[in-house]
Amino acid sequence: MRPCLFPATRTIGIAIAVTLLAGCATFSNDGGFGTVSTAASERLGKDAVLIKTDEDRSAVANRTRELLSAPLNMDAAVQIALLNNRGLQASYSELGIDEADLVQVGRLPNPGFSFSRTHGGDDLSISRTFTLGMLRVLTMPLTTRIESRRFEQTRLLAANAMLEVAADARRAYLRAVAATQSAAYAEQVKDAAEASAELAWRMQQAGNFSKLDYAREQAFYAGAIAQVARVQQQSVSAREKLTRVMGLWGSQAHYALPERLPDLPATRPELRDLETFAMQNRLDIQASKLQTQSVASSLGLSKATRFINVLDVGYQNNFTTSDGREQGYEISVEIPVFDWGSAKVARAEAIYMQSANRVAQTAINARSEVREAYSAYVSDYDLAKHYRDEVVPLRKTISDELLLRYNGMLASVFELLADSRDQIGAVNSAIDALKDYWLAQADLQQALGGRLPVATNATPLASTTQTASSTESEGQ
């Protein structure tokens, strides 16, 4: 497909015009990263960066060092992940690739020039031809619109990848803190079991304790040792997953985590019209819609060019010693004798239907994910609240009453130890319930497009696990 240039006297002027027109298609200042940066700021309250230079790396290292200087909280973990996750940086490279494609289709094709010189006998023949791709020029406005939509889709997908990394960082952080808390509690249980086993051995040596009761205390101590080993490995695994998400290594991996999970809110916010909110805010849905629009435009281009795949127009300037100078032009058109473009159109139509159905499926999945996430959010909050308001206070009441009886010499030390063992299940369940609630909130936030609707009726309260831990300590 090549339209020609014109007579030689106008060649320089045409070349200059082509150069100026080609210069109109340029790269943007931010490389399309503004969409990602805006999404991070508005939806997460965080900074997203595209690392290109040594100065960028130095700034990220300094910011990371500052965030790691204090015990890590969830916001800091998310921010560190957005700064250092290399997989996220790799996904940002798609922006540069697609913007290059957009700039490429927005530039005129380079002109072609052919030259031949032949000599036969006394006859000298010189031929000069200038050409330019005409069909590409004619379709340039439509192809530019198609690539613009694709580039916008890539920007949305890059922003969505950023939100997914932020959600992964939240989940990894919650699991790491919960595992750390469980490991610390398991260590307390092991110490109590060791003291109980030591006391049982002394009493058994003095003949005041049966062999059966002594074996029970020893068995509980042995089980506590095994549980400590298990939860410590779980804690290491959860911490390493958090480290990977945050993109840390070397000395950076020696960060400090808090001792317990965040507090359970006093009340659960009532969130309404979540499906509508998700449809308006989820970036993957917006990207799918743009993809379908791009495919629809591509289908229109396929139909418009189904009969003409090649259109070459060329200007010729020839010279022979016998006939002198000859000037003219040539037009080259592909004749649709065997291929009328029906296969190309059918393929484009099939791709469009595929894209349309994927958009519909994405929306259906999104609505279902929102309903599922909200159900878990509600039920996990109610369960954590049940442990906070019912189970843990009851265990504390039992422990207090038993301690009064022990002080009045109406209960033995082994009854106190047995009550302490009974508290283990309640405390572990309380930790798990609180962890599940915060994970459910993170899942709901991601299902809604990275943020929850504004709600103001949730205030912090003393955590379930804090009350549970104090109850367990008093019981011992």
Stockholm file with secondary structure:
# STOCKHOLM 1.0

chainA/1-476         MRPCLFPATRTIGIAIAVTLLAGCATFSNDGGFGTVSTAASERLGKDAVLIKTDEDRSAVANRTRELLSAPLNMDAAVQIALLNNRGLQASYSELGIDEADLVQVGRLPNPGFSFSRTHGGDDLSISRTFTLGMLRVLTMPLTTRIESRRFEQTRLLAANAMLEVAADARRAYLRAVAATQSAAYAEQVKDAAEASAELAWRMQQAGNFSKLDYAREQAFYAGAIAQVARVQQQSVSAREKLTRVMGLWGSQAHYALPERLPDLPATRPELRDLETFAMQNRLDIQASKLQTQSVASSLGLSKATRFINVLDVGYQNNFTTSDGREQGYEISVEIPVFDWGSAKVARAEAIYMQSANRVAQTAINARSEVREAYSAYVSDYDLAKHYRDEVVPLRKTISDELLLRYNGMLASVFELLADSRDQIGAVNSAIDALKDYWLAQADLQQALGGRLPVATNATPLASTTQTASSTESEGQ
#=GR chainA/1-476 SS CCCCCCCGGGHHHHHHHHHHHHTTSCCCSSTTTHHHHHHIIIIISCCCCCCCSHHHHHHHHHHHHHHTTSCCCHHHHHHHHHHHCHHHHHHHHHHHHHHHHHHHHTSCCCCEEEEEEEEETTEEEEEEEEEEEHHHHHHHHHHHHHHHHHHHHHHHHHHHHHHHHHHHHHHHHHHHHHHHHHHHHHHHHHHHHHHHHHHHHHHHHTTCSCHHHHHHHHHHHHHHHHHHHHHHHHHHHHHHHHHHHHTCCGGGGCCCCCSSCCCCBSSCCCCCCHHHHHHHHCHHHHHHHHHHHHHHHHHHHHHHTSSCSCEEEEEEEEEETTTEEEEEEEEEECCCSSCCSHHHHHHHHHHHHHHHHHHHHHHHHHHHHHHHHHHHHHHHHHHHHHIIIIIHHHHHHHHHHHHHHHHTTSSCHHHHHHHHHHHHHHHHHHHHHHHHHHHHHHHHHHHTTSSCCCCCCCCBCCCHHHHHHHHHHHHC
#=GC SS_cons         CCCCCCCGGGHHHHHHHHHHHHTTSCCCSSTTTHHHHHHIIIIISCCCCCCCSHHHHHHHHHHHHHHTTSCCCHHHHHHHHHHHCHHHHHHHHHHHHHHHHHHHHTSCCCCEEEEEEEEETTEEEEEEEEEEEHHHHHHHHHHHHHHHHHHHHHHHHHHHHHHHHHHHHHHHHHHHHHHHHHHHHHHHHHHHHHHHHHHHHHHHHTTCSCHHHHHHHHHHHHHHHHHHHHHHHHHHHHHHHHHHHHTCCGGGGCCCCCSSCCCCBSSCCCCCCHHHHHHHHCHHHHHHHHHHHHHHHHHHHHHHTSSCSCEEEEEEEEEETTTEEEEEEEEEECCCSSCCSHHHHHHHHHHHHHHHHHHHHHHHHHHHHHHHHHHHHHHHHHHHHHIIIIIHHHHHHHHHHHHHHHHTTSSCHHHHHHHHHHHHHHHHHHHHHHHHHHHHHHHHHHHTTSSCCCCCCCCBCCCHHHHHHHHHHHHC
//
